[in-house]
Amino acid sequence: MDTAKLELAAQRYQEAEAALDAARADLEVEAVAFLRETEEPDAPAAVARITGWTPEDLRRLAEGGEGQPV
């Protein structure tokens, strides 16, 4: 067994997971900012379309609830 390859794969996975978490956090911040700052009546629908999140996900996010929308 080649543990070096396993360790490298584990490191790459952890780095990718951290990058995904950071991207999710950025997306959540931008979505909340857009929803709070816009006066467009179809803003929630636009966010849902762009992100793939459900209306319940958006409500939870806008309320600052625990858990990730996706």
ZANU-915144 format. One record per residue (C-alpha): residue number from 1; y, z, x; residue in three letters. Coordinates in pm, whole numbers, plus 50000, padded with zeros to 5 digits. Each point is the difference from the previous one (the first is absolute). Last residue first. Example, Ala and Ser with C-alpha at 12.3 -4.5 7.8 and 13.67 -1.06 7.14 Angstrom:
REM residues 2
+-----+-------+-------+-------+-----+
!   i !     y !     z !     x !  aa !
+-----+-------+-------+-------+-----+
!   2 ! 49894 ! 50714 ! 51367 ! SER !
!   1 ! 49656 ! 50066 ! 49863 ! ALA !
+-----+-------+-------+-------+-----+
***
This chain:
REM residues 70
+-----+-------+-------+-------+-----+
!   i !     y !     z !     x !  aa !
+-----+-------+-------+-------+-----+
!  70 ! 52343 ! 50035 ! 47213 ! VAL !
!  69 ! 50268 ! 50221 ! 49859 ! PRO !
!  68 ! 49940 ! 50268 ! 50256 ! GLN !
!  67 ! 49955 ! 50357 ! 49899 ! GLY !
!  66 ! 50239 ! 50272 ! 49907 ! GLU !
!  65 ! 50275 ! 49932 ! 49756 ! GLY !
!  64 ! 50352 ! 49905 ! 50103 ! GLY !
!  63 ! 50090 ! 49915 ! 49643 ! GLU !
!  62 ! 50070 ! 49639 ! 50101 ! ALA !
!  61 ! 49660 ! 49979 ! 50172 ! LEU !
!  60 ! 49810 ! 50143 ! 49703 ! ARG !
!  59 ! 50184 ! 49767 ! 49763 ! ARG !
!  58 ! 49935 ! 49702 ! 50227 ! LEU !
!  57 ! 49629 ! 50073 ! 50028 ! ASP !
!  56 ! 49984 ! 50037 ! 49621 ! GLU !
!  55 ! 50167 ! 49659 ! 49960 ! PRO !
!  54 ! 49727 ! 49858 ! 50225 ! THR !
!  53 ! 50053 ! 49899 ! 50361 ! TRP !
!  52 ! 49942 ! 49644 ! 50116 ! GLY !
!  51 ! 50292 ! 50031 ! 50239 ! THR !
!  50 ! 50208 ! 49694 ! 49912 ! ILE !
!  49 ! 49906 ! 49981 ! 49633 ! ARG !
!  48 ! 50030 ! 50375 ! 49947 ! ALA !
!  47 ! 50338 ! 50007 ! 50174 ! VAL !
!  46 ! 50122 ! 49710 ! 49785 ! ALA !
!  45 ! 49870 ! 50163 ! 49683 ! ALA !
!  44 ! 50175 ! 50324 ! 50090 ! PRO !
!  43 ! 50326 ! 49809 ! 50063 ! ALA !
!  42 ! 49995 ! 49818 ! 49664 ! ASP !
!  41 ! 50309 ! 50177 ! 49867 ! PRO !
!  40 ! 50201 ! 49916 ! 50312 ! GLU !
!  39 ! 50243 ! 50283 ! 50069 ! GLU !
!  38 ! 49876 ! 50045 ! 50352 ! THR !
!  37 ! 50041 ! 50302 ! 50222 ! GLU !
!  36 ! 49725 ! 50233 ! 49881 ! ARG !
!  35 ! 49724 ! 49740 ! 49965 ! LEU !
!  34 ! 50094 ! 49830 ! 50326 ! PHE !
!  33 ! 50010 ! 50329 ! 50189 ! ALA !
!  32 ! 49663 ! 50101 ! 49858 ! VAL !
!  31 ! 49846 ! 49667 ! 50100 ! ALA !
!  30 ! 50151 ! 50012 ! 50347 ! GLU !
!  29 ! 49876 ! 50352 ! 50066 ! VAL !
!  28 ! 49652 ! 49917 ! 49866 ! GLU !
!  27 ! 49981 ! 49688 ! 50216 ! LEU !
!  26 ! 50100 ! 50192 ! 50310 ! ASP !
!  25 ! 49738 ! 50267 ! 49927 ! ALA !
!  24 ! 49734 ! 49733 ! 49949 ! ARG !
!  23 ! 50097 ! 49832 ! 50329 ! ALA !
!  22 ! 49974 ! 50333 ! 50183 ! ALA !
!  21 ! 49657 ! 50070 ! 49848 ! ASP !
!  20 ! 49884 ! 49649 ! 50092 ! LEU !
!  19 ! 50119 ! 50045 ! 50358 ! ALA !
!  18 ! 49817 ! 50332 ! 50023 ! ALA !
!  17 ! 49681 ! 49839 ! 49864 ! GLU !
!  16 ! 50031 ! 49717 ! 50251 ! ALA !
!  15 ! 50041 ! 50247 ! 50286 ! GLU !
!  14 ! 49700 ! 50202 ! 49882 ! GLN !
!  13 ! 49789 ! 49684 ! 49969 ! TYR !
!  12 ! 50099 ! 49879 ! 50345 ! ARG !
!  11 ! 49910 ! 50339 ! 50145 ! GLN !
!  10 ! 49663 ! 50001 ! 49825 ! ALA !
!   9 ! 49925 ! 49648 ! 50124 ! ALA !
!   8 ! 50093 ! 50100 ! 50354 ! LEU !
!   7 ! 49781 ! 50309 ! 49981 ! GLU !
!   6 ! 49706 ! 49796 ! 49871 ! LEU !
!   5 ! 50047 ! 49741 ! 50273 ! LYS !
!   4 ! 50011 ! 50274 ! 50266 ! ALA !
!   3 ! 49696 ! 50166 ! 49843 ! THR !
!   2 ! 49775 ! 49707 ! 50089 ! ASP !
!   1 ! 49655 ! 50089 ! 49874 ! MET !
+-----+-------+-------+-------+-----+
***
